Amino acid sequence: DIVLTQSPDSLAVSLGERATITCKSSQTVLYSSNNKNYLAWYQQRPGQPPKLLIYWASIRESGVPDRFSGSGSRTYFTLTISSLQAEDVAVYFCQQYYTTPPTFGGGTKVEIK
Amino acid sequence: QLQLQESGPGLVKPSETLSLICSLSGGSIISSTYYWDWIRQPPGKGPEWIASVYYSGSTYYNPSLKSRVTIFIDTSNNQFSLKLTSVTAADTAVYYCARRSQGARIFDPWGQGILVTVSS
């Protein structure tokens, strides 16, 4: 199975400041035939199910604010929140869908400083 | 807008079988574009994919759970179900059902989830 390691486990950021989360994969999730990275990001607010934010590593899901952005390739990916808002307090997970079984990272908790 | 809702017992005794149902509303389970999946999330941990079913009845399982899991689809009632046998405390988790795309194999939407506790 592909192991996804997220860091940090948690971070506290002031309102309006940038938050950056990383996700490292134990093997590449870049499919060479279509040049796509099979990686997604989810947001999980307290008491809620995960919500899809980004797929193909950098494509925002419809309705997701543009302060959320994803980047990276092969084995190293980042999720950036450019200007943290109060409603962004949540746990964020990365997920690979390159191989079966699909696997998730352990999560990064984002709080307000 | 498609919604999914999990149902089943919230408490299961060790060694018994966990049974859950996912009911769809606002859309049909008969779709050539999507799979229907179960995912679980132990307290304080990341999610773990359990199994997937296609409208045709084709099934796919996480090898780590395959010997204990059955997923099946009921197209007449717009539902799909999960059975997990011989449960232990390690199976305590929030269980979610979700839709998964064929192309970008991402999970969206998810049900609200149901907490299942394994305890005597």
Interface residues (C-beta under 8 A of the other chain):
Chain A: Y38 A40 Y42 Q48 P49 P50 K51 L52 Y55 W56 E61 F93 Q95 Y97 T100 P101 P102 T103 F104 G105 G106 G107
Chain B: K45 G46 P47 E48 W49 Y60 N62 P63 S64 Y96 A98 A104 R105 I106 F107 D108 P109 W110 G111 Q112 G113
